[in-house]
Amino acid sequence: MNNIGEKIRLERLAKNYSQENMAWELGISQPAYSKIERNETKITVSMIYQIAEILKVSPLKFLPAAKFGTGINHQWFLDTIRKISKVLGRKPITESEHEMNSMIHHSDKSNTEKL
């Protein structure tokens, strides 16, 4: 579902808000708001932020998923650091690796929760 209007509609229904309430909060007419949910009108970034604020969600929830990923491949990064350490003849600091793994786990968890 890459349809912004559909995502907004589903979130609105989950919160049990009416289109009339959303339109009033946004300062537009109900028919104008309905066109947003049906993707019959272009929506601005500013409007996405306003809608997200009313629905108390992240505006990113309404945007399409990134085509090429959303960040660093953490496992590849750690493997690369280990390889560099071997080439340089140094032992990786296990405490730092543990901290890094902990941060990665926390980051992955929060990114999943945002979606």
C-alpha positions in Angstrom: 0.0 0.0 0.0 1.9 3.0 -1.3 -1.2 5.2 -1.4 -0.7 8.1 1.0 -4.5 8.9 1.1 -5.3 5.3 1.9 -2.7 5.3 4.7 -4.2 8.5 6.1 -7.7 7.1 5.9 -6.8 3.9 7.7 -5.1 5.8 10.5 -8.1 8.1 10.8 -10.5 5.2 11.1 -8.2 3.5 13.6 -8.5 6.7 15.8 -12.2 6.8 15.2 -12.1 10.3 13.8 -14.6 11.6 11.2 -13.7 13.3 8.0 -15.6 16.3 9.2 -13.4 16.4 12.4 -10.2 16.1 10.3 -11.4 18.8 7.9 -12.3 21.2 10.7 -8.9 20.6 12.4 -7.1 21.4 9.1 -9.3 24.4 8.2 -10.6 22.9 5.0 -14.0 21.6 3.9 -15.0 17.9 4.3 -15.2 17.4 0.5 -11.6 18.8 0.2 -10.4 16.4 2.9 -12.2 13.5 1.2 -10.2 14.2 -2.0 -7.0 13.9 0.1 -8.0 10.4 1.2 -9.0 9.4 -2.3 -5.8 10.8 -3.8 -7.7 13.2 -6.0 -5.7 16.2 -4.9 -2.0 16.7 -4.4 -1.0 16.9 -0.8 1.8 19.1 0.5 4.5 18.0 3.0 3.1 20.7 5.3 -0.4 19.1 5.1 1.1 15.6 5.8 2.7 17.0 8.9 -0.5 18.7 10.0 -2.5 15.4 9.5 0.1 13.4 11.3 0.0 15.8 14.2 -3.8 15.6 14.5 -3.6 11.8 14.3 -0.6 11.7 16.8 1.6 9.7 14.5 4.9 10.2 12.7 4.5 11.8 9.2 6.8 9.1 7.9 4.0 6.6 8.5 2.2 8.1 5.4 5.1 8.2 3.1 6.1 5.3 0.7 8.9 3.0 1.9 12.4 3.9 0.7 13.4 2.1 -2.5 17.0 1.5 -1.5 16.9 0.9 2.2 16.8 3.2 5.2 20.3 3.1 6.6 23.5 1.2 7.0 23.7 -2.6 6.7 25.0 -3.0 10.3 26.2 -6.6 9.9 28.2 -5.6 6.8 29.7 -2.7 8.7 30.8 -4.9 11.7 32.2 -7.5 9.3 34.2 -4.8 7.5 35.6 -3.5 10.8 36.7 -7.0 11.8 38.4 -7.5 8.4 40.2 -4.2 8.7 41.3 -5.1 12.2 42.8 -8.4 11.0 44.6 -6.7 8.1 46.1 -4.1 10.5 46.9 -6.9 13.0 44.8 -5.5 15.7 42.3 -7.3 17.8 38.8 -5.8 17.7 37.8 -4.3 21.1 35.0 -6.7 22.2 33.4 -4.2 24.6 33.0 -1.7 21.7 31.6 -4.4 19.5 29.1 -5.3 22.3 28.1 -1.6 22.6 27.8 -1.3 18.9 25.6 -4.5 18.7 23.5 -3.1 21.4 23.0 0.2 19.6 22.2 -1.6 16.4 19.6 -3.8 18.1 18.0 -0.7 19.6 18.1 1.2 16.3 16.6 -1.7 14.4 13.9 -2.1 17.0 13.0 1.6 16.9 13.0 1.7 13.1 10.6 -1.3 13.1 8.3 0.4 15.6 8.2 3.5 13.4 7.0 1.6 10.4 
